[in-house]
Amino acid sequence: MKTKLHFLLVMLVCPMLLSSQTYFDRTYDIGDIDHPVAFVADQAGSVIVCGWFEDGNHENQRAFALKVNNFGDEVWRVTSEETSKYMALCITENGHIAIAGSKSDYGFISLINNESGEEIWSYADDTSEGFWFGSVNEISNGTDFRLHAALTTDATHPATYYLFDAENGNFIESVENPNNINSPVYVSGKMATDEIWFGYLDAVFCSRFDGTGFIWSFGAQHIAGIDKYSPTQGCVVRVEGHSIGLLIQTIQGEGTYGEFFDIIQQDYTVTGSGSLGTDKLLVTGTIDGEMAIWFIEHDLSAMTDRSYPSTYPRMGIDILGLPTNDMLIMGKENSGPGDDSDLFLMKLDSEGLVSTHELSREDKVWISPNPTSGTININGLEEGNVEVSIYNNLGQIVKKVSHTSKHISIEELTNGFYMAVVSVDGKFVKQEKLIKW
């Protein structure tokens, strides 16, 4: 009897915990073909995305930035009238958004007001045609604040970065490393207040406010991200062969170690990465044509994965771990004919599951009996293609039923705690803790 009472207490508490967070899964139409590239979240939980879009003929590229609140509702959007692409962004100490990329085929950087999306200042490089700023981060010595932007191109070129006064946009200097690099800079990470890492396929460059730093060389087919691993360590997430590799190094440039994890699927793409505090490292992309997340334990002991079926094909581009222990995925959805695509944002809990009140029918769907000894009923379902996925406490799918009736047998599952996720026509409807005894 004590065990049953404990189960019932969990069932009463869990819905309250879930409802304390706001989760969403939203799409945003920017242009005919959307190319979201980077995103950040501010202290209020709002999300700012940047990238570029083009017409159906893959012409007329235009940069965009979009802000949504913590419910996924659009706050503002900014689009350029000139040929342009935004490639990177960051939040500055004063709360504004530094955004970088190219305009008219030259490096371009600007600071925009986080509340309104209005431009505060901008800088356009006019000396390096065919180049763009592939990363931007703010560094500080505690008094002064500088924006650090790597100037890059899709050809062999010297590793070069520009420094700007973060407040007024005044150009301070450009620094050229004697080492040539043969692929664009497209990832970076802030490791400390005064130190950032930016990288390409064969190396990571450390750059500090005082001008010192180091180079960390390796090889990779793709770098998914440069993420903070601990207060004193950074992590490079890379793809090499048929595996995801993590290389961890201290901020001082010493003590390198890591681990490789085999990807068991044959059809996959790896695109972006992030860290969920000191709990997990997150990697996103696709598995068998469906958006996916790989979850890597922080001690590098194991990697698991999860894919997310949807009505239209999706690809996760990048992923963020939030201070609330939730996560955000940003990506693109091929939602129309040809190459037409939209931007999507999905907010998930720490296990990679959705719990949202965005869809009103969620409150009309419930599972009974719960706890159960063998069979559950999905009540309140509407017409449509219904799918029920049941996850164990490791986040692994142990049963999936499509085109289901209201009655589902789970007699083959061992007694314990599970999570049932119900979708209709590829859209999330209900998530509920499930107990089998």
FIKOL-83887 format. One record per residue: x, y, z of N, C-alpha, C, CB in turn. Coordinates in steps of 0.001 Angstrom, whole numbers, plus 500000, padded with zeros to 6 digits. Glycine has a CB too. Example, Ala and Ser with C-alpha at 12.3 -4.5 7.8 and 13.67 -1.06 7.14 Angstrom:
513190494310507800512300495500507800513200496700507800511308495527509046512850497750507080513670498940507140512900500030507870514084499402505725
# end
This chain:
500834498791500000500000500000500000500863501252500000499060500010501216502012501204500722502887502363500744503400502679499352504051502133501693503719501638498590504224501841497228503182502530496358504630500501496599501923502101496453500872502704495640500649504155496024499572501921495781500696504470497303500515505835497741501652506718497220500436505898499269502862506151497203504003506900496680503807507188495199505314506125496906503347506206494439503080506391493023502066507499492806502586505094492399500991507473493603499948508468493437500456509862493767498752508129494306501351509959494756501922511251495102502747511803493948502780511135496359503529510928493300504305511351492147503394511868491051505161510203491627502278511171490823501358511581489772500734512934490059500276510546489596500541513243491329499973514533491680500994515651491552499423514494493088502253515366491884503287516387491883503790516686490484504436515963492758503989515650489655504602515840488331503839516806487437504717514516487633502495516724487353501805517702486504502047519136486949500320517423486496502172519350488283502424520705488753503805521171488327502286520782490273504800520264488359506131520629487927506159520955486453507103519525488232505456520148485657505448520366484218504768521679483853504757519212483519503682522000484544502929523194484178503640524468484590501559523154484802504720524364485431505430525564485838506308526111484721506270525279487060506530525328483668507322525767482534506430525964481315508436524757482229506880526818480403506166527055479161506985526484478020505888528566478948506428525528477308507110524895476189506353525219474904507222523356476398507074525215473775506410525530472519507131524865471354506343527046472310506406524781470257506929524276468986506281525129467901506627522718468782507070526081467347506495527065466443507324527170465164506398528433467131506658527527464061507350527802462809507121529267462425506859526844461679508093529824461684508067531236461305508484531332459837509013532100462228507665531991459046507919532148457612508626533480457389506588532075456785509893533419456970510663534638456726510681534976455241512096534483457251510973533991454393511011534167452945510697532838452269512393534705452485510924532766450963510653531510450255511523530382450802510894531679448741512823530639450900513770529640451402514521530272452568514765529153450272514290529773453764514884530344454973516123529558455389513859530365456119517146530282455828518396529672456283518727530208457676519564529962455281518097529701458730518494530107460075519899529597460364517492529579461134520718530414461018522123530047461222522496529987462695523027531034460510522102530991463491522529531057464886521417531637465739523812531896465030521454531340467051520463531915467956521016531989469366519167531096467937520391532860470175520739533037471580519443533224472363521711534256471785519523533040473666518392533310474561518841534308475614517861531995475228517979535294475936518352536280476947517834535877478322517815537662476568518076536724479315517716536392480696516209536273480899518270537437481636515420536933480047513969536868480173513379535634479500513348538112479587514221534829478847513738533646478149513364533900476703512565533091478864513532535133476230513275535426474827514390534836473963513156536952474599514072534585472697515021533962471773515227534895470583514514532558471301516489535082470208516813535886469027517534534991468028517690537133469403517024534936466799517573534094465741518063534983464613516516533076465224519167534584463984519614535301462799519940534316461685520837536176463122519993534827460455520305534008459300520051534802458036519484532712459305519588534114457011519281534788455754518230533991454996520557534969454894517595534652454033516581533987453218516800534375451757515136534367453688516177533634450863516298533905449433515011533506448740517504533154448820514907533858447451513691533520446722513757532088446202513470534499445561512694531657445546512592530277445088513615529886444042511245530040444546514290530862443439515343530601442453516730530639443079515264531613441320516769530658444405518034530755445148518782532042444797518926529533444852518035533119444688518601534430444390518078535446445410518249534872442936518642536665445357518195537770446218518308537416447697516751538146445887519513537060448128519754536728449534519626537981450406521155536088449710518907537836451500518685538943452427518829538446453867517283539577452204519506539250454687519704538892456089518427539128456890520866539695456691518256538347457964517130538575458869517552538319460307515936537678458493516849538957461224516933538669462661515510538663463191517834539728463430515224537740464090513870537563464620513950537361466126513151536360463938513067538039466868512979537836468310511596537311468657513276539149469078511551536268469504510289535752470040510401535726471554509959534326469472509244535825472232509261535778473692509284534332474180508041536519474271509204534144475504509338532783476040508105531927475803509625532840477518507083532464475134505942531662474694506052531312473204504628532414474965507092531830472557507253531598471123506557532630470257506742530246470775505964533677470862505281534716470088506304535708469541504223535450470959506125536110468286507055537043467663506968538413468321506774537157466163508142538987468627508244540326469206508618541328468125509280540355470352509657541033467358510031541860466213510837541030465233510833543102466663510919541536464003511820540956463014512453542070462216511077539970462084513683541840461787514445542798461000514920542079459746515651543393461815514712542673458580515227542128457337515977543219456588514086541547456469516983542817455828517806543766455090517267543943453680519268543301455050517421545132453139517022545417451768518166545173450791516533546854451651519377544972451325520546544763450483520945543284450471521718545631450970521754542894449490522300541548449467523110541337450736523170541311448198522745540347451532523352540223452855523031538874453476522874541349453770523840538509454470523617537311455275524093537593456697524358536070454667523290537187457681523745537214459069524231535812459429522601537689460042525407535735460080526032534448460361526245534185461852527347534367459649526201535203462691526491535007464113525899536146464916528011534907464362525662535903466196525158536949467084525501536619468521523638537120466923525427537629469384525645537430470819524914538532471568527172537427471174524703538320472855524096539325473721525213540038474472523068538681474712525206541350474445526262542127475080525936542397476547526473543446474334526914542952477244526746543244478667525574544188478912528025543847479235525320545116477985524216546064478165522880545510477688524517547349477431522864544242477285521609543596476915521219543710475465520538544144477718522012544419474655521711544541473236522240543334472458522307545838472676521948543295471162522311542162470325523365542600469318521069541583469606524550541996469402525568542198468373525359541121467321527028542146468971525325541528466069525008540606464986525990540841463845523534540785464504526478539746463243527557539872462268527315538960461077528905539549462913527916539322459955527799538533458738528385539306457586526338538162458453527613539450456510528088540193455348526972541062454800528609539238454260527378542140454143526457543003453419527164543475452154525989544214454300526495543285451009527092543615449714528452542952449538527229545126449566528559541713450052529737540866449868530958541326450654530085540806448420530750542086451732531826542510452617531413542225454060532158544022452417532421542130454947532122541906456347531254543007456927533396541791457135530271542631457753529326543598458310529003543203459749528025543673457449528948544190460637528588543954462029527764545134462521529855543747462914526793544853463385525978545937463934525512545578465334524768546232463023525065546586466050524460546410467371523009546844467264525224547232468482522083545994467700520669546339467615520031546286469003519935545389466645519040547102469175518322547199470449517507545942470672517410548446470480517717545290471815517028544032472106515525544214472237517577543421473375515087545384472694513663545606472912512902545917471626513472546728473891513545546649470714512832547124469529513341546559468207512908548598469477514568546031468190515171545570466942515783546691466136514150544865466110515787547925466646516350549057465911517875549047465992515795550385466459518502549446464897519963549478464838520516550631465669520439549600463383521549550348466471522210551362467288523446551882466562522594550788468673524257550987466030525390551360465178525721550199464260526632551758466030526490550483463214526901549431462296528270549749461723525874549258461168528948548714461254530266548857460633530305547939459419531427548515461644530719548463458286530854547675457061532296547729456597529900548190455950532937546577456519534298546492456017534279546669454501534955545142456411535199547455453971535203547708452529536533547347451879534886549163452258537302546466452543538626546128452028538763544677451601539657546433453059537817543810451977537981542377451718536733541816451054538281541615453026536650541970449744535496541469449009535434539951449084535547541927447547534232539416449297534043537970449396534252537431450796534971537274448460534503538307451763534682537903453159533423538242453960535929538597453780533310537634455120532241537965456053532723537713457475530961537142455750532002538240458442532288537951459840531531536684460218531892539151460768532279535619460550531662534330460830531398534068462289532508533258460305531859534953463179531590534808464612531626536176465249532613533857465293530952536329466367531018537565467138530784537241468606529978538604466624531636537780469474531530537601470924532035538873471601532342536344471407531549539114472819532011540265473586533015539809474630530827540998474253534157540493474703535163540215475717535413541489476521536483539691475071535911541317477753536064542470478647537230542247479605534762542723479440537849543337480009538867543278481066538287543715482399540074544155480706536954543824482461536277544266483669535850545711483615537155544058484845536464546473482724536143547900482559535685548205481147537353548767482905536474547772480185536170548011478774535565546763478148537437548434478005534697546985477162534032545877476488534280545978474986532509545873476797534732544872474402535035544838472982534267543704472308536546544677472756533874543966471078533300542911470255534400542304469402532146543452469371534489540990469436535515540225468729534831539476467597536272539238469690535203539781466344534553539174465182535605538591464247533679540213464434535489537308463909536431536653463006536029536917461562536493535135463283536950537461460773536716537708459359537125536460458574537503538968458869536250535962457741536495534657457132535937534595455719535882533550457983536323533549454991535823533328453642535948531850453301536589534201452614535350531455452206535351530055451795536537529775450872534024529695451092537753529992451400538990529766450651540140529839451655539172530824449480541334529476451226542493529592452104542754531064452412543744528937451460542890531386453707543055532775454121543682532835455505541704533514454109544283533961455869544857534077457212543764534174458269545777535300457297544023533585459423543084533697460538543128535131461058543423532672461678542033535856460879541998537283461182540767537621462016542008538111459886540941538476463009539766538953463732539846540468463900539649538256465111538651541086463999538514542528464203538005542784465612537559543157463150538427543896466191537958544328467504537250545672467381539134544422468505536090545791468056535294547013468034534949547422469461534007546819467194534796548700469677534253549190470943532778548787470990534431550759471090532393548010471990531038547463472025529977548535472209530922546448473130530339549662472806529342550697473087529024551549471862529825551588474212530058551981471131529832552926470036530202552381468662530610554174470289530764551179468588531086550567467309532378551038466686529996550810466370533155551847467398534420552327466842535368551160466583535076553348467791535959551136465410536925550100465066538200550307465874537230550110463547538679549243466524539888549344467345541104548848466569539725548543468651541066547608466093542178547058465330541768545727464712543425546883466223542566545297463730542434543946463197543720543195463505542139543960461657543581541909463813544732541084464183544783539903463231544645540604465674545921539748462555546085538663461597547075537649462141546553539199460229546618536399462263547492535324462711548328534845461529546671534152463325549604534493461737550435534039460615549989532710460019551861533920461061549102531996460692548638530713460188547510530905459184548176529822461340547624530268458024546540530245457058545558529140457407547083530055455635544288529385457152543263528364457352542558528126456025542244528787458460542031526909455849541495526541454536540004526277454521542195525339454035539291526692455570537832526596455580537283527752456403537352525220456154536018528115456237535484529281456954535413529066458465534102529618456430535512530152459207535205530156460633533698530265460779535936531326461379533075529321461477531624529362461623531151528957463013530987528469460601532078528686463948531694528381465322532585529156466273531785526862465603532052529484467427532831530161468458532151529950469796532985531676468148532860530230470857532301530115472190533032531014473160532351528680472667532305531623474080532911532472475107533238531596476303531963533655475513534527531433476598534968530547477665535115531269479001536279529907477287535436532543478956535573533384480151535250534810479743537020533283480779535127535690480718534797537083480421535779537691479422534784537908481706537052537307479539538090537912478699538630536957477645539227538398479560537936535842477375538492534851476447537415534193475603539259533788477212537658534142474304536761533416473401537578532439472571535973534395472480536912531364472104537502530411471176536707530486469873537502528952471770537409530531468743536734530434467455537486529415466608536661531827466740536754528701465749537413527596465085536925527300463685537264526401465892537689526444463030537341525921461721537651524431461757538124526658460561537788523748460614537849522292460612539138521710461186537675521802459228540213522476461241541495521922461663542069522528462938542473522090460575541429523522463501542012524145464691541007525032465398543244524957464319541290525292466668540574526298467450541587527350467879539846525661468695541227528606467694542059529717468121541490530289469410542147530805467021542324530418470421541941531105471654542418532540471563542534530397472914541520533483471880541882534900471831541427535568473122541249535603470587542357536250473795542055536918475057542072538434474898543050536493476132541479539122475863541382540581475808542763541225475720540635541111477034543767540639476407545106541234476420545936540863475196545840540811477668545349540140474252546054539802473023546778538482473044547013540851472715546843537797474191547477536490474253546481535415473830548015536208475672546978534180473726546102533080473356546899531864472935545166533500472243546228530936472264546903529726471797546114529152470629547044528675472945546710528199469937546059527472468852546027526003469215546789527696467496544883525377469017544677523982469360544335523249468062543544523810470447545265522426467563545118521820466245544545520410466320546454521791465538543739520052465334543151518722465179542538518666463790542077518417466297541848517599463467541149517503462193539718517071462403541858516536461260538826517494461534537415517126461658536730517271460316536706517990462720535670516498460125534817516679458955533848517826459158534054515399458648533478518049460397532533519119460734532670519423462215531058518720460379532614520692462584532565521088463991531150521530464302533594522226464307530488520810465204529107521139465563529034522316466509528427519942466188530065522535467311530026523655468233531230523715469141528792523592469054531410524884469734532402525105470787531620525556472002533508526167470366531608524743473038530719524958474175531493524991475483529653523873474227530927525672476474531494525671477822531210524313478449530903526836478697532243523654478959532081522329479567532040522408481091533216521405479127532857523272481660532904523496483106533432524908483327533806522421483839533486525391484566533996526746484779535422526955484274533939527075486238536197525889484145537593526021483732537902525290482434538494525510484818536889524761481738537139523950480549536169524299479418537029522464480892536653524128478204535818524248477018535775522928476283536329525357476096534801522782475376534604521524474668534340521805473197533441520717475287535059521098472330534818521151470898534080519872470503536159521311470095532910520031469896532114518887469438532330518749467937530580519066469781532876517627467511533234517459466106532757516122465581534740517587465918532653516036464265532311514792463579533571514290462894531140514996462546533896513039463132535067512429462519534729510977462213536323512538463448534793510615460922534380509280460544532892509107460773535166508231461320532525508025461443531124507727461738530864507896463230530756506292461282531359508998463793531232509192465237531213510673465587532375508491465977530714510950466795530752512284467386531869512290468414529372512678468034532807513212468250533936513292469161533895514552469994535230513225468397534237514424471268534322515560472175535766515723472614533385515375473401536308516918472401537652517253472831537547518343473885538540517706471631538038518058475071537902518975476204539274519475476604537200518287477404539359520769476836540637521383477173540410522493478176541346521923475914541388522684479059541282523752480033541400525100479335542358523607481120540846526113479947540892527454479390542333527946479296540053528414480237543218527424480136544620527820480089545372527166478929545296527472481399544701526254478207545336525648477052546091524374477346546249526609476443545809523729478459546510522500478824545492521426479207547505522756479992545947520169479274545117519086479793544020518640478857544512519496481070544364518322477612543372517898476628542995516430476827543904518119475207541706516143476764541229514762476743539891514732476029541107514176478184539336513548475831538062513468475129537578512051474954538171514121473795536539511910474120535925510606473874535195510664472550534956510204475026535118509500471876534358509367470645533187508426470875535252508857469498532035508764470254530831507950470358530360507576468963529718508698471132530220506286468712529780505830467396528321506186467163529985504320467254528020506654465969526637506889465558526136505603464913526519508117464570525112504994465488524683503673465032523845503740463763523897502981466122523242504899463483522416505021462290523287505274461056521389506152462463522811504841459895523529505060458648523159506392457998523252503924457686521913506820458175521426508051457568521306509118458654520056507823456852522235510074458683522224511092459731522967512329459257522853510551461032522682513458459892523479514676459764523702515227461162522778515735458839524870515784461402525195516437462665525458517899462359526429515767463370524777518798463060524871520217462718525340521095463873523541520705462240524645521072465019524966521992466108525057521309467449523947523078466178525553522041468453525703521463469791525514522526470855527079520799469947525303522072472087525169522948473239525355522142474505523805523658473242525384522817475639525550522125476922524372522449477827526889522525477605523909521433478552522832521597479521523472521628480902521760520445479405524044522777481245524760522918482507525872521893482614523803522779483684525958521244483749526898520141483936526155518818483957527703520322485234525032518778483256524211517570483214524454516771481942522739517931483325524344517438480790524474516756479513525110517683478481523104516262479022525704517062477479526089517759476264525093517369475193527558517421475837524644518328474402523567518125473443524080518340472027522389519070473739523681517470471132524048517596469724522780517409468908525155516555469314522599518204467855521388518089467052521716517942465582520493519293467265520729517475464831520843517240463395519642516448462935522156516500463045519882515373462176518793514490461739519222513036461849518370514815460288518237512175462023518413510720461952517310510181461061518377510048463383517703509489460003516747508916459050515735509959458574516013507729459685516222511167458322515376512221457790514516512944458807514511511662456766514632512598460093513849513250461135514772514051462053513042512208461947514272515175462549515056515956463487515454515094464672514275517190463955516672515304465168517184514414466213518042515171467208517988513275465597518166514580468397519093515043469428519900513849469908518337515725470616521209514045470046522056513092470748522358513659472131523374512803469951522173512846473164522412513249474541523688512552475021521185512898475461524693513321475410525953512761475884526102513088477363527161513312475065526293512057478175526454512269479615527675513146479867526589510914480366527571514001480879528620514979481124529958514327481446528216515893482249529933513125482040531185512426482327531691511615481144531005511520483515531050511778479983531426511108478730531301509588478833532856511480478345530360509118479658530207507676479853529278507037478837529696507398481238528368507794478232527392507195477311526758508261476441526304506433478086526220507819475294525464508693474399524185507984473992526302509084473148523066508689474063521794508176473584521240509164472557520789507957474765520228508747471818519665509632470805518148509538470798520224509293469422517545510553470215516090510577470071515752511352468808515398511214471324514823510832468014514359511539466826512924511990467030514474510646465571512513512991466253511230513643466440510460513661465117511422515077466983509515512740464940508721512743463705507919514036463579507773511528463669507711514484462354506938515700462118506238515600460775507843516953462169505237516426460598504465516412459354505353516747458158503294517406459437506229517758458319507156518155457269508585517849457718506993519663456926509472517536456777510868517227457152511519518393457884511696516873455904512226518067458962512909519076459763514372518714459971512215519245461109515195519731460148516590519550460520516921520493461662517529519795459314517450519955462758517939520801463829519244521446463404518123519997465129519342522772463516520551523493463135521439523732464350520195524825462467520835524147465463521615524412466670520736524157467887522167525872466678521373524019469045520651523675470265521287524404471443520650522138470500520445524856472374520891525583473563520371524907474818520427527048473514521201524822475841520737524475477172520437525754477930521782523615477925519318525804478654518876527019479339519112526925480841517398527279479058519215528053481540519388528030483004518245527328483726519514529444483531517062527245483108515913526562483710516016525048483582514622527044483065517128524548483007517345523123482753516464522609481623517082522318484016515938523519480813515243523153479586516213523311478420513962524024479376515748523001477223516593523167476047515788523755474901517215521826475631516489524414473985515877525017472806516549524464471554515986526566472852515746524105470566516271523693469273515828524718468243515790522256468887516762525113467376516464525985466258516810525239464983517241527330466359515942525319463979516222524612462742515338525073461605516058523137462943515342524301460533514508524650459387513599523492459027515373525041458182512438523845458501511397522889458127511080523061456649510117523080458993511179521991455873510832522042454447509328521862454306511602520947453632508620522971454267507165522953454393506425523258453105506746523924455427507145523356451989506465523692450744507095522981449564506484525192450517506713523350448354507259522698447167508730523049446964506454523092445932509468522159446295510866522425446002511693522570447264510993523668445162512467523654447327513344523896448471512734524846449493514661524449447997511451525175449356510814526102450290511005525626451728509314526249449969511334526546452617511573526166454007511221527308454936513031525747454212510933526954456188510632527909457242511567527662458424509147527805457679511675528652459272512378528529460536511462527891461570512877529903461022512001527005462418511218526526463556512030526650464835510775525066463340511316526815465950511890526814467290511089525845468140511894528248467917511786525010468885511121524044469756511791524087471131511178522600469147510977524292472161511481524282473533511072522972474192510945525504474342512072522274474747511856520960475353512331520967476800512587519859474552511918519958477549512415519845478915513781519161478910511415519060479802514331518907480080515696518384480189515843516978479638516136518399481622514740516268479465514785514920478894514506514931477395513779514016479598514340516122476830514054516207475410512605515958475071514898515247474673511712516148476040510286515950475829509576517296475839509695515013476904508431517353475172507651518581475085506514518526476087507108518795473655506293519628476787505105519761477628504580521159477405505417519492479154503500521297476653503054522626476224501555522779476340503484522892474796501123523978476605499693524303476590499341525114475354499299525077477859500285525110474394500029525867473176498836525301472427501260525868472278498700523984472388497581523359471685496442523140472668498009522015471027495309523750472415494209523721473375493691522312473616493080524600472896493843521405472640493294520066472811494088519241473811493250519351471483495282519750474258496041518993475246495207518705476490497306519748475630494479519722476964493706519559478188492521518614478001493216520906478671492200518300476735491075517412476474491502515953476353490363517842475212492812515713476372493331514359476213493901513895477545494412514297475092493550512666477950494114512107479168494243510598479031493248512469480388495083510033479899495393508605479869494810507954481105496924508359479786494144506846480901493596506101482034493580504600481703492158506605482384493622503729482699493939504055484099495420504384484245493559502881485037495745505140485255497125505523485496497308505787486988497513506771484654497947504865487695498741503721487282497912502630486590499441503141488480498631501754485855497981500667485144498761499377485332497844500999483656498051498264485169498721496968485255498949496349483885497912496020486114498450496984482820498687496357481521498122497079480320498141495016481538496967497761480433496338498417479295495990499854479658495077497650478847496219500768478706495847502158478923494882502603477834497097503065478951494075503573478159493146504178477217493573505622476966491684504112477749493623506024475690493897507409475327492548508069475084494840507515474058492141508909475992490811509512475965490841510910475346490234509581477379489766511261474659489603512603474128490304512844472810490087513577475110490727511784472114491433511943470850490508512468469755492049510616470421491066513338468902490331513800467738490690512927466542490633515290467447490037513175465428490353512446464209491750512824463728489304512732463114492438511875463109493756512166462563494697511003462747494334513401463204495924511187462267496965510174462387497570510267463778498056510348461289497223509329464634497607509369466045498850508514466262496445508881466948499762509031467050500953508265467418501194508422468912502201508730466603501442507292469570501750507292470998503144506699471173500678506483471821504050507460471789505407506997472081505574506905473586506477507945471460506141505798474043506352505593475475507850505506475724505619504305475986508352506345476637509777506429476947510035505853478335510273507894476864511186505197478506511577504754479841512310505882480551512462503484479769512814505608481766513443506677482542514826507050482042513532506274483979515325506358481005516575506724480359516341507566479116517358505483480002515065507862478835514737508639477658514691507831476380515708509729477505514651506509476482514617505639475306513180505242474986515484504381475532512838505213473695511505504774473292511418503259473453511192505198471821510476502808474253510301501368474472509060500839473767510214501067475966508190501735473323507011501307472570506485502493471781505908500732473515506142502248470511505558503291469679504411502668468898506622503930468720503256503311468951502068502801468268501514503910467382500988502306469293501315503623466098500737504580465158499367504097464707501665504786463941498529505028464242497163504703463813496467503884464895497172503927462465496646504322466141496202503516467270494707503674467535496987503887468512494148502670468190492813502805468761492985503460470123492071501412468872491919503560470861492023504167472179492690503253473198490659504555472667492812501968472875493318500997473844494715500524473442492356499794473962495663500629474356497041500224474086497506499291475200497983501465473970498023498137474807498558497198475781500031497479476026498358495754475308500410497559477295501822497700477657502222496572478618502091499097478303501541495457478472501805494331479365503241493837479261500852493196479063503870494006478091505230493503477919506277494363478621505556493413476454505892495567479065506848496446479735506998496068481199506413497908479611508203496218481715508431495938483133507784497027483983509948495838483441507514496701485225506910497678486131507854498850486363506543497019487469507317500038486420508142501208486667507513502478486136509495501022486054508344503523486028507899504838485587508208505027484102508568505946486426507259505621483375507417505886481951506861507274481636506706504796481098507088507717480398506491508945479904505775508624478601507563510062479703504492508943478522503717508726477302503552510062476585502326508087477621503888510093475300503783511304474487502821511016473335505194511763473952501763511810473230500728511619472219500819512734471178499319511589472870500836512353469888500843513314468794499704512991467841502202513305468051499163514012467208498139513833466178498595514601464940496722514329466674498700513896463819499161514485462556500516515158462715498141515495462037501401514512463475502755515010463632502913516144464614503258515439462342501824516591465250501892517695466208501675517178467618500851518779465870502516517659468522502413517256469916501054517630470500503531517893470733500475516707471270499186516956471912499276516800473423498128516012471356499918515736473882499875515453475318501129514714475761498628514632475669501641515078476919502696514341477582502241514024478995504025515139477585502393512795479416501929512435480756502796511351481359500478511976480715503146511520482643503841510477483375502943509243483432504228510958484804503549508084483224502806506830483203503468505856484151502730506241481773502667505176484959503185504204485909502576502844485613502887504635487365503444501861485460502967500480485316503412499704486559503521499806483988502417498963487135502761498157488318502176496768488203502262498831489606
# end
